[in-house]
């Protein structure tokens, strides 16, 4: 008696469960006419650039498509983690990807983003800085439309420093000699920003981390010079107390609080100081990223975003067009107006919008981008970056007078990293 | 066996079946899949280069100094946090047990830290200890310049403190469950015989609570071995504070090296299994008695 009733109950339950499954499977895509829906996964910009550009491009398409932005976190590693999880699973809900300059090799090699060809390719690369196009390319093929770029300048206090230093050594000496605010703000927490700093120093010293996707270059003498600069700063009184946990934002805060006479940071630091700390802001001077070897021009960091079309998109035909619009001249002007992001088109630097965003230093930003030393392009970029961070962080462990042993360690770790061997 | 018991037993199996199926689906399948991945070379960034590699991934994890350093860090955090939590948890359990007024209020308020999401708690403590925004450096006896996350041991101290703050209530609750089962007549008898408060604690409370203590220790040890959130938020493993879970995360999520990452995960699983085995084998019968209601 009991068992029969129970069995009946079970059967009912099972039927209900199957019915529920069947019902939920019926929902899903409905094809219709009208504008195609494009989803744009991109890092959020506080000034509203992305929304503005998505709206304008949707309107200009005359009902061909509408672009819906999906915002990713501000932290670059977290942006990538969200994207690779979706792309790794071949998620078709992504149409356009806002791709950090360092992801190109990885995304292209994995087949997650599609190549740009034909007239659209020449359209999106017109007047764009040569090294920015390289950050959007892998194995000589273009995988994204360059949108904004970025570079770091040396910011200093005009009231404390008469002549901005030319080299890192000069800067450390000047800072040590100052009675107040005698520190230098950099980005040296164990994160991608540390890799940016290390790469810029190594490039400025006259060598590079990789010479090809799987070849470690890292000439010994210049690399040691670059490492010695890191060790010297970290072990000097010019290092802020929180050097080994500093990032772009803590550097800016330290500078705005009047604790530091020097800072290397992206262009946003200027506008931030003007609005957050006007007293400091009006004394804010700018110069090119300092040299490592006196007389050898520095190679400043290069950042920014390029726009790629996902290989799993169901709307590739219109997605390329939409991405080209999102990265065009007008979009780049909006980005500099609303969020102070440097355009990737070199011809825009004489434009009013750029001149207004970088009063007096638009030319310097342009020169810095042209001279910049990009981070290596390789599908194993994450491994390379993790290896550099693991080996050199915290920077105060580098002996400023003898970087030989840490050089050997760095080189052997990088050789494992490009082969993607071992734990990192 | 009568037909009645037979059909009852059958019903019992039928009633258990959905739960058993669900367990197989959500635990056995992922574990099996992780083991399968761990014997392959498989990297999402290099889809063409995959294949069976046997135990190569395990060899490369176990021969890496990083794995052993991180294992040491994890065990260090585990032992320290569980030890501190046991002492504090016991003290709080005794207070909660004795509280005459506002029992409910006391028990609820003690539980608040445990109700806070670990990531949120980690952020809160990170801000509290930050040199620029935090209040900790303004406290007396602490240097204003102290950079807590700039050194290994100060980082460990903050991580351990945040973990202890968060999970002591859980420990206290499990211990309280053991405490209430002790017959109060035993204390009265001991008092009559002239036992001091300390003697009553060590001779009556502790021995009778042994099963409850073991259960609490087992739960917390297993939990503490998998520590991730607090470290991830506070240092991301910098200053040599990385735990094995963060190591696995780096291989799986940052590098997308599913083979190597799964090998790390399987090794973590084996460690957890070993801890549980030692507890259950070592103190088996006692655990049965002390299962919290």
Interface residues (C-beta under 8 A of the other chain):
Chain A: X2 X3 X6 X7 X10 X77 X81 X84 X85 X88 X106 X109 X110 X111 X189 X190 X191 X241 X242 X243 X244 X245 X250 X253 X254 X257 X379 X380 X382 X383 X386 X393 X394 X420 X421 X422 X423 X424
Chain B: X7 X8 X10 X11 X14 X15 X43 X44 X45 X46 X47 X60 X61 X64 X66 X67 X131 X132 X145 X146 X147 X149 X150 X235 X236 X237 X238 X239 X247 X250 X251 X253 X254 X255 X256 X257 X260 X264
